[in-house]
């Protein structure tokens, strides 16, 4: 075959195909591997319920009650940060593997996201912390995972708290961010306390945008956050003393 015939035969052949052949398979046989891979159908993705509630109902109430006409100026939940401190478990310069593994496994189960380990930036002798030592584990949730986690926190986790009377209402800062803490990980239904090696709590921070304490509280109340209600003081009715009996007349 001449050179001109080879050029005509190779025209239109994809890159990576052998010369003289059209539509050659890519190297390594990756197409066969993709064809053999099993496709698992997990069903349609469920849209976050609280996100739809915020867009359909809460925005309209913010506009009518607080007179916020611009959608971009309305308060919005931006992210949720979960933090677990491990400093009290430090032995020398390391944290026991079972402590670190349990905390990471807990946060992974309840958030669906792998946490990061935070190291100390400064050495503090009073707390026996050295610079560069692992002291905490943190997870930052955004978008769909954030809304799904908040839904489970409000409707599943908080009702399982022992002697629960509501979350505090004075935990807002000037920017409208809300902070709360949990004393044990067993309030989440994903955690089986029979398999847990020890009990630990966690700190949660709900970060808002374009907000203040009043707006953030209104948004969370509309989503169903169970805030503490002021106790109604029982009004004691003062009963007038009965008049003293008249003295008996002397005979």
C-alpha positions as CSV (number, residue, x, y, z in Angstrom):
1,X,0.0,0.0,0.0
2,X,1.4,3.4,-1.0
3,X,1.7,6.4,1.3
4,X,-1.3,8.2,-0.4
5,X,-3.5,5.1,0.2
6,X,-2.4,5.0,3.9
7,X,-3.4,8.7,4.4
8,X,-6.8,8.2,2.9
9,X,-7.4,5.1,5.1
10,X,-6.4,7.0,8.2
11,X,-8.7,10.0,7.6
12,X,-11.5,10.2,10.1
13,X,-10.0,7.7,12.5
14,X,-10.2,8.9,16.1
15,X,-7.0,9.8,18.0
16,X,-5.4,6.8,19.7
17,X,-6.6,4.3,17.1
18,X,-4.1,2.1,15.3
19,X,-3.2,3.4,11.8
20,X,-5.2,1.8,9.0
21,X,-8.2,1.2,11.4
22,X,-11.2,3.3,12.2
23,X,-12.9,3.5,15.6
24,X,-10.2,1.6,17.4
25,X,-10.7,0.9,21.1
26,X,-8.8,3.2,23.5
27,X,-5.7,1.8,25.3
28,X,-6.2,-0.4,28.4
29,X,-9.7,-1.5,27.4
30,X,-11.5,1.0,29.6
31,X,-14.7,0.8,27.6
32,X,-15.0,-2.9,28.5
33,X,-14.5,-2.0,32.2
34,X,-17.2,0.6,32.1
35,X,-19.6,-1.8,30.3
36,X,-19.0,-4.5,32.9
37,X,-19.4,-2.1,35.9
38,X,-22.7,-2.5,37.7
39,X,-25.0,0.5,37.8
40,X,-26.8,0.8,41.2
41,X,-30.1,2.7,41.1
42,X,-30.5,4.6,44.3
43,X,-33.7,6.3,43.2
44,X,-34.5,10.0,42.6
45,X,-32.7,12.5,44.8
46,X,-35.0,13.8,47.6
47,X,-35.1,17.7,47.6
48,X,-34.4,19.2,51.0
49,X,-37.8,19.9,52.7
50,X,-36.6,22.9,54.7
51,X,-35.0,24.5,51.7
52,X,-38.3,24.4,49.8
53,X,-40.1,25.7,52.9
54,X,-37.7,28.6,53.1
55,X,-38.1,29.5,49.4
56,X,-41.9,29.0,49.2
57,X,-43.2,30.3,52.5
58,X,-40.6,31.9,54.8
59,X,-39.4,34.4,52.2
60,X,-42.9,35.7,51.7
61,X,-43.3,36.1,55.5
62,X,-40.0,38.0,55.7
63,X,-41.1,40.3,53.0
64,X,-44.5,41.1,54.6
65,X,-43.3,41.3,58.3
66,X,-39.9,42.9,58.0
67,X,-40.5,44.7,54.7
68,X,-37.5,43.2,53.0
69,X,-38.2,43.5,49.3
70,X,-34.9,42.4,47.8
71,X,-34.5,38.6,47.9
72,X,-30.7,39.0,48.1
73,X,-31.0,41.1,51.2
74,X,-33.0,38.5,53.1
75,X,-31.4,36.4,55.9
76,X,-30.2,33.0,54.6
77,X,-28.6,30.0,56.3
78,X,-25.1,29.8,54.7
79,X,-23.5,26.8,56.5
80,X,-23.5,24.6,59.6
81,X,-20.2,23.9,61.4
82,X,-19.8,20.9,63.7
83,X,-16.9,20.8,66.1
84,X,-15.7,18.1,68.6
85,X,-12.9,18.9,71.0
86,X,-10.4,16.1,71.7
87,X,-7.9,18.1,73.9
88,X,-8.9,16.5,77.2
89,X,-8.0,13.1,75.8
90,X,-4.4,14.0,74.8
91,X,-1.9,11.6,76.3
92,X,1.6,13.2,75.9
93,X,1.5,14.5,72.3
94,X,-1.0,12.1,70.8
95,X,-4.7,11.2,71.0
96,X,-5.6,7.5,71.6
97,X,-6.6,5.9,68.3
98,X,-9.9,4.6,69.6
99,X,-10.9,8.2,70.7
100,X,-10.0,9.7,67.4
101,X,-11.6,6.9,65.4
102,X,-14.9,7.0,67.3
103,X,-15.3,10.8,66.9
104,X,-14.5,10.7,63.2
105,X,-16.8,7.8,62.6
106,X,-19.6,9.6,64.5
107,X,-19.4,12.8,62.5
108,X,-19.1,10.8,59.2
109,X,-22.4,9.0,60.0
110,X,-24.5,11.9,61.1
111,X,-23.3,14.3,58.4
112,X,-22.4,12.0,55.4
113,X,-19.2,13.9,55.0
114,X,-15.6,13.1,56.1
115,X,-14.4,15.5,58.8
116,X,-11.0,17.2,59.0
117,X,-8.6,17.1,62.0
118,X,-7.5,20.5,63.4
119,X,-4.1,21.0,65.0
120,X,-3.2,23.5,67.7
121,X,-1.7,26.7,66.5
122,X,-0.2,27.7,69.8
123,X,1.2,26.0,72.8
124,X,-0.8,26.5,76.0
125,X,0.8,25.0,79.1
126,X,-2.3,25.4,81.3
127,X,-4.2,23.0,79.0
128,X,-1.2,20.8,78.3
129,X,-1.5,21.6,74.6
130,X,1.5,21.8,72.3
131,X,1.7,23.5,68.9
132,X,1.0,21.1,66.1
133,X,-0.9,18.5,68.2
134,X,-4.3,17.3,67.0
135,X,-6.9,18.9,69.2
136,X,-10.3,18.9,67.4
137,X,-12.4,17.5,64.6
138,X,-14.6,19.7,62.4
139,X,-17.1,19.3,59.6
140,X,-18.6,22.2,57.5
141,X,-21.9,21.5,55.8
142,X,-23.3,23.5,52.9
143,X,-26.2,23.3,50.4
144,X,-28.3,20.0,50.3
145,X,-26.3,18.3,53.1
146,X,-26.8,21.3,55.3
147,X,-30.6,21.4,54.8
148,X,-30.9,17.6,55.4
149,X,-28.9,17.7,58.6
150,X,-30.9,20.6,60.0
151,X,-34.1,18.8,59.3
152,X,-32.9,15.7,61.1
153,X,-31.5,17.9,64.0
154,X,-34.9,19.6,64.5
155,X,-37.3,16.7,64.0
156,X,-35.2,13.6,65.1
157,X,-32.3,14.6,67.4
158,X,-33.7,17.2,69.7
159,X,-36.8,15.2,70.8
160,X,-34.4,12.4,71.9
161,X,-32.6,14.7,74.3
162,X,-33.2,13.7,77.9
163,X,-35.4,16.1,79.9
164,X,-35.6,18.4,76.8
165,X,-37.3,21.7,77.4
166,X,-36.2,23.5,74.3
167,X,-33.0,25.1,72.9
168,X,-31.8,28.4,74.4
169,X,-33.0,31.6,72.9
170,X,-30.0,33.7,74.0
171,X,-27.3,32.0,71.9
172,X,-27.4,34.4,69.0
173,X,-24.6,36.8,68.2
174,X,-24.8,40.3,66.5
175,X,-24.6,38.8,63.0
176,X,-27.4,36.4,63.7
177,X,-25.3,33.2,64.0
178,X,-26.7,30.6,66.4
179,X,-24.7,28.3,68.6
180,X,-25.8,25.2,70.5
181,X,-24.2,22.2,72.0
182,X,-25.1,18.5,72.5
183,X,-23.9,16.4,75.4
184,X,-23.9,13.0,73.7
185,X,-23.9,11.7,70.2
186,X,-26.7,9.1,70.9
187,X,-29.4,11.7,70.1
188,X,-28.9,11.0,66.4
189,X,-30.6,7.8,65.3
190,X,-27.7,6.9,63.1
191,X,-25.5,6.2,66.2
192,X,-25.8,2.9,68.0
193,X,-24.6,3.6,71.6
194,X,-24.1,-0.1,72.1
195,X,-21.2,0.1,69.7
196,X,-19.8,3.4,70.9
197,X,-16.6,3.1,73.0
198,X,-17.2,6.3,74.9
199,X,-19.7,9.2,75.0
200,X,-18.8,12.7,73.7
201,X,-20.7,15.8,72.8
202,X,-20.4,18.3,70.0
203,X,-20.7,22.0,69.2
204,X,-23.0,23.3,66.4
205,X,-22.8,26.7,64.8
206,X,-25.5,27.8,62.3
207,X,-24.0,30.6,60.2
208,X,-26.4,33.1,58.7
209,X,-25.9,35.7,56.0
210,X,-27.6,39.2,55.9
211,X,-29.1,38.7,59.3
212,X,-29.3,39.6,62.9
213,X,-30.5,37.9,66.1
214,X,-34.2,38.8,65.5
215,X,-34.2,37.7,61.8
216,X,-32.4,34.5,62.4
217,X,-34.7,33.5,65.3
218,X,-37.7,34.2,63.1
219,X,-36.3,32.0,60.3
220,X,-35.5,29.1,62.7
221,X,-38.8,29.3,64.4
222,X,-40.6,29.0,61.1
223,X,-38.5,25.9,60.3
224,X,-39.6,24.3,63.5
225,X,-36.6,24.9,65.9
226,X,-37.9,24.1,69.4
227,X,-36.9,27.2,71.4
228,X,-37.6,27.4,75.1
229,X,-40.8,29.1,76.0
230,X,-41.1,31.6,78.8
231,X,-42.6,29.9,81.8
232,X,-45.9,31.4,82.8
233,X,-45.7,32.4,86.4
234,X,-48.8,31.3,88.3
235,X,-50.6,34.3,89.7
236,X,-51.4,33.7,93.3
237,X,-54.7,35.0,94.3
238,X,-54.6,36.8,97.5
239,X,-57.6,35.7,99.6
240,X,-58.8,38.2,102.1
241,X,-58.7,36.9,105.7
242,X,-62.1,36.0,107.1
243,X,-63.4,38.5,109.6
244,X,-63.0,37.5,113.3
245,X,-66.2,36.3,114.9
246,X,-67.9,38.8,117.1
247,X,-67.5,38.2,120.9
248,X,-70.4,36.6,122.6
249,X,-72.6,38.9,124.7
250,X,-72.2,38.6,128.4
251,X,-75.3,37.5,130.4
